[in-house]
Amino acid sequence: MARPPFRGSFTQQPPIPEEGVAAALAVLRSGRLHRYNAAHGETPEAAALERDYAAWQGARYCLAVASGGQAMQIALRAAGVGRGDRVLTNAFTLAPVPGAIAAVGAEAVLVEIDGNLVLDLDDLAEKAWISGAKTLLLSNMRGHLCDMDRLAAWAAAGGVALIEDCAHTMGATWNGRKSGSFGLAGCFSTQTYKHMNSGEGGLLTSDDAAFMARATMLSGSYMLYGRHGAGPDPETYADIRLDTPNMSARMDNLRAAILRPQLRALDAAIAAWNARHDRLAAALAAHPLVRTPERPAQERYVGSSLQFMVPGIGAGAAQALLDATLANGVELKWFGAAEPVAFTSAHRSWRYVTPQALPRTDRILAGLFDMRVPLTFSLEDCDLIAAHILDALDALGADAGLAGQGAA
Ligand SMILES: *Cc1c(COP(=O)(O)O)cnc(C)c1O
């Protein structure tokens, strides 16, 4: 069967819209790149982005920062988390999440995921009880949302502060409510591989004025917090302005200028991602060895990446699948590898976190494959990619005796 190899790039994002390029050039020509450097009567791009994003997210406040990791770190600190405190988080996430917990001197308590790649809410309740942790840094990893209504009710009842890592759920909703608005704060990334691209960047949203005042001081606002686009009233700062350290993690006007036109186009981008994601997912789910995560009716996801599982696959067969697909230009990631590769990582490779037994998560990750779905792929590209993966799965099923285990 002479199927042509796939020749696209799994890391190639679309160019910055011309409107963003023009806005960026205007900032460069002005020389006023720093967010507090404004001409008389001018609203700098960073403040305008905060105003636009707060409106889009439906949040009272928004703070633009230097990265998604900084948004999480600032959120934890502004929530009062410090040295020795325990913070619950998903065992399946990427390294900036345990990294943010480590940055504030806290200890990560890792919670199992379930077969649909979301936080196991029963394990969460148990680990919260045992550890006494009063903060949850929820990672909506790879865009999968757990039952957010149940989670938010549990957190409110138990006095657990909920901070959402929405690096993969910018624009996603649960029961019509935007991801990032279920607890104290939402943390977003505008790093190149996320839903908006400014190279690096982050956004923090909240409805809590005192929290956002602390976060703004922490981000490095000096005494210029009055110049923010969607910040609390200046009086909110009266008690904290001299007590909150400046940790310098601001966003600049150049990146904000690039982001504002992308925000206006985000709903269209989400529709384009989902068309690609759903085309791939439908093709792969038809294979007897494959299980794809269930997507609840309450969830509107953003299919910027795709996950599928081959339950029971061994390490040798998993590597064979990676090799066979890569030989045809298809770059799959496997979360079961012993060592972290590129952006993937598993909890055992975070040596700064106390080792924890997570048998259920480990079993799921052992058979979990993942790929990016950049918007530079056409629907025909998705068909070709799926065909190569299906070919490789057929070959596996034939020689590894895996057939029939898909339903396990
Ligand atoms: C990318 C990412 C972040 C934040 O990343 P930055 O590179 O710091 O912007 C947070 N959580 C997850 C799961 C991510 O993938």
The ligand as a MOL file (V3000), in Angstrom:
LIG
                    3D

  0  0  0     0  0            999 V3000
M  V30 BEGIN CTAB
M  V30 COUNTS 15 15 0 0 0
M  V30 BEGIN ATOM
M  V30 1 C 2.3190 25.2210 28.7110 0
M  V30 2 C 1.7020 24.8220 29.9800 0
M  V30 3 C 1.6400 25.6850 31.0830 0
M  V30 4 C 2.2430 27.0620 31.1290 0
M  V30 5 O 3.3250 27.1690 30.3810 0
M  V30 6 P 4.2870 28.4180 30.1030 0
M  V30 7 O 5.2340 27.8320 29.1370 0
M  V30 8 O 4.8800 28.7870 31.4080 0
M  V30 9 O 3.4570 29.5330 29.5400 0
M  V30 10 C 0.9620 25.2390 32.1930 0
M  V30 11 N 0.3840 24.0360 32.2410 0
M  V30 12 C 0.4180 23.1740 31.2170 0
M  V30 13 C -0.2700 21.8680 31.3400 0
M  V30 14 C 1.0900 23.5330 30.0550 0
M  V30 15 O 1.1390 22.6810 29.0310 0
M  V30 END ATOM
M  V30 BEGIN BOND
M  V30 1 1 1 2
M  V30 2 1 2 3
M  V30 3 2 2 14
M  V30 4 1 3 4
M  V30 5 2 3 10
M  V30 6 1 4 5
M  V30 7 1 5 6
M  V30 8 2 6 7
M  V30 9 1 6 8
M  V30 10 1 6 9
M  V30 11 1 10 11
M  V30 12 2 11 12
M  V30 13 1 12 13
M  V30 14 1 12 14
M  V30 15 1 14 15
M  V30 END BOND
M  V30 END CTAB
M  END
